[in-house]
Amino acid sequence: MANTIGNLFLPLVGPDRDTFLALVSANPGMTLVFLVVTLFPLVPILVRNRRINAILLLVMIAWYLAGGLDLFILLGLAPGTPETV
């Protein structure tokens, strides 16, 4: 919940506000990624099934681990990374 609130205020008061706004305005896909990353942690609140909640939790943990280990950059999936041919 804290990440969601922090991400929602990031475009308004973040230290890289101008860079963030330029990135989002230049690439509409980046806006979609930002919204998914920001709002995905709220999905388990709406789901009552324990198995689905466990799966969603594992997806979130994998996402944070991949981001923390820079796996998105290594795979060329991070925004702003050069495309490999």
C-alpha positions in Angstrom: 0.0 0.0 0.0 2.9 2.4 0.8 4.5 1.7 -2.5 1.3 2.5 -4.3 0.9 5.8 -2.5 4.5 6.7 -3.1 4.3 5.8 -6.8 1.2 7.9 -7.2 3.0 11.0 -5.8 6.2 10.3 -7.7 5.3 12.3 -10.8 4.3 15.3 -8.6 7.2 15.6 -6.1 9.9 13.1 -7.1 13.5 14.2 -7.5 13.5 13.2 -11.2 10.0 14.6 -11.9 11.0 16.3 -15.2 12.8 13.1 -16.4 9.8 11.0 -15.4 7.3 13.3 -17.1 9.4 13.4 -20.3 9.7 9.6 -20.4 6.0 9.1 -19.9 5.0 11.7 -22.5 7.4 10.3 -25.1 6.4 6.7 -24.6 2.8 5.8 -23.9 3.8 2.2 -23.1 5.8 3.6 -20.1 2.5 5.1 -18.8 0.9 1.6 -18.9 3.9 0.0 -17.2 3.8 2.7 -14.5 0.1 2.1 -13.8 0.5 -1.7 -13.7 3.4 -1.5 -11.3 1.6 1.1 -9.2 -1.8 -0.5 -9.0 -1.0 -4.3 -9.1 -0.3 -4.5 -5.3 -3.9 -3.4 -4.8 -5.3 -6.4 -6.7 -5.0 -8.9 -3.8 -7.2 -6.7 -1.7 -10.1 -7.3 -4.1 -9.5 -11.1 -4.5 -11.0 -13.4 -1.8 -9.5 -16.7 -3.0 -6.4 -17.7 -1.0 -4.7 -19.6 -3.8 -5.0 -16.6 -6.2 -3.7 -14.3 -3.4 -0.7 -16.6 -2.9 0.0 -16.6 -6.7 -0.3 -12.8 -6.8 2.1 -12.5 -3.9 4.6 -14.7 -5.6 4.3 -12.7 -8.8 5.0 -9.5 -6.8 8.0 -11.0 -5.0 9.4 -12.2 -8.3 8.9 -8.8 -9.8 10.7 -7.0 -6.9 13.5 -9.6 -6.9 14.0 -9.2 -10.7 14.1 -5.5 -10.4 16.5 -5.6 -7.4 18.8 -7.9 -9.2 18.7 -5.8 -12.4 17.4 -8.8 -14.4 15.2 -6.5 -16.6 18.3 -4.5 -17.6 20.2 -7.7 -18.3 17.4 -9.0 -20.5 17.0 -5.6 -22.3 13.5 -5.2 -21.0 14.1 -2.1 -18.9 12.9 1.3 -20.3 15.7 3.2 -21.8 18.0 0.3 -22.5 19.3 -0.1 -26.0 17.6 -2.8 -28.1 19.7 -5.8 -28.9 19.8 -7.0 -32.5 
